[in-house]
């Protein structure tokens, strides 16, 4: 019998398998805790992300900017050769997010001689409805970023980075994405375990071995990317190399106790309130809504009024809605947003849609929550230029607000915290999921031929080696949100006056990186990019076809392409723009009165 054949089944749809403190699956009964702690290395060296220091068998110097993968099918082999298996389990490991520990609780005591698991998912999990997994579940696409396709199926392993062939070669990108059930790879590791108490097994995952043995890979010779299509030798080499890339480094008798996460208590919840009915698409992942700020009608009403109120600014001239206009897709129709006294900002206002799926805010991600983001423009000297103390006092002295705050929070006192909570609630309601594209996906309408061609280009990689000639948009803008909610250098060039994410993290690898906006309602939101440099969608597409600039932090999924970008014909460029226009949700489009009054 081997790992994957059900002998002593443990768990099922509700049993305790934990990854980095996240509850994954269920197992009842007492027993030992087993933690697998994975260290990522490159030929014996601890892996340093974003460091161009490693070499493969082809003498290519490389870095790893992303390492993210899914594990499943955990099992322990008994001394008699039978297996103790965990079913319906999955774990998500990500080197960049320090998710490296997997905990199995309630393991039956006994002697075991090996540990088994798979890189990748079996059919049931791989093609499960991804919208049903909770926000902390390792298979929630909004959490792991490994589910882009509308046809279903996860990326099992994503390894991306930059490389240079020779001492003076051009810095290029590589993007290895292992997927599809035939490529699910079994890992079996000898390990003498006496499980009578909590135990930690330290594992090494050697990326040098993954690239080099027994089938050495060269980015120049074998290819800079794989999406695991049938017969792709790069995917086959990764599958052949994976079993030898893992090894047991050490076994410790004690494992840390599973972390206990305290449940968040609702803040200022009044005795009587009206729950707000949060609306979303059945295709969207389940969002991680704030547990300490449950949505209520009263708070949403207050938040909407605050969002539109110019009293939040020092001179009473601008509101949040001044720069996030409903008829412009909740963005700004100007290149750079204007603050009090007509001051020009340095960036274009980001669109405020589908915020419930984001975990950081602003182009550089400096706000860790929506409530924090909502308060920052009020205090910014180039925007509203008002202290929170003054705003609270001004609202408390008004005729309407004390009653609205009492209805929303159970007391009339106005505080900056409550202002942030109310604005957060209104922001969470700005959901967009009913474009013509969505209607076509539901079978209610049909996209035109040019729009369908644009969708095909959008969702197809550019990889001449495998005769794929798409536009490769989906890596950053895939899935139902049309954004990975991450940060990328998209080839605009690194501007020393605005280094983006670097300003927040001070990491050299973040120079020139900015948040990926959703492409929903993108046709409403001109101009484009963080600085509003492009006036039209045609200019945006042209940038990705001919204008991409190479730099040390250029995203690997762009750096793997020819100089300038992805070659596209004039017809293909038009098709992409046509598809992007099909992402417009009429709820956010200009109303007839707005159009008639437009200059």
PESUL-V420100 format. One line per field, one symbol per residue. ss: DSSP state (@ for helix, = for strand, . for the rest). phi: phi as a letter, one per 20 degrees, with the letter a starting at -180 (. if undefined). Layout:
ss=???
phi=???
This chain:
ss=.......====.....===..====......===========..==.......==....===...=============....=====..=====@@@.=.=======..==========...@@@@...@@@........@@@@..........===========......========.@@@.===========...========@@@@@@......@@@@..==......@@@@@@@@@@@@@=======......................=....................=@@@@@@@@@@@..@@@.......@@@@.=..=..=......=.@@@.=..........@@@...=.....=..@@@@@@@@@@........@@@@@@@@@....@@@@@@@@@......@@@@@@@@@@@@@......=@@@@@@.......@@@@@@@@@@...==@@@.==....@@@@.........==......=..=.=.@@@@..@@@..===......@@@...=.....=..@@@@@@@@@@@=.......@@@@....=.....@@@@@@@@@@@@...=@@@=..@@@@@@..
phi=.cgodfddfcnqfcdeddclnefdbcbdnereeddddedecclnegfdfmdececefemeebcdebcbbddbmfbceffenecddddldbcddbffdlecdcddemffgqecdadcbceodfgfffdffffeeffeffdfgfeemdcdefenodffbdccrdbcenfcfffddcbdcebmgfefdedccgaecdedbgcddedddefffgedbedfdcffeepebbcmfgmfffffffffeggeedbeeacdfddffffdefffegelfffcbdgeefdbefefffeefffecffcgfffgffffffeefffegdmdccgffdcegfdmmcdfefdfddfmmfefdcefffdclffdddbcmgdmfeebfffffefffeffedelcffffffffffeefefgfffffecnbffdcgffgffffgffgfeeecbceffffffenebcffgffffffffgedfdbggdmdceemeffdcemfelaelddbednfneeffbemggfeemegfefmecfeffefmffedgecnfdmfdecffffffgfecdfdfbfdgggfdffefgnqefcffffffffffffffefeffdeffgffffeff
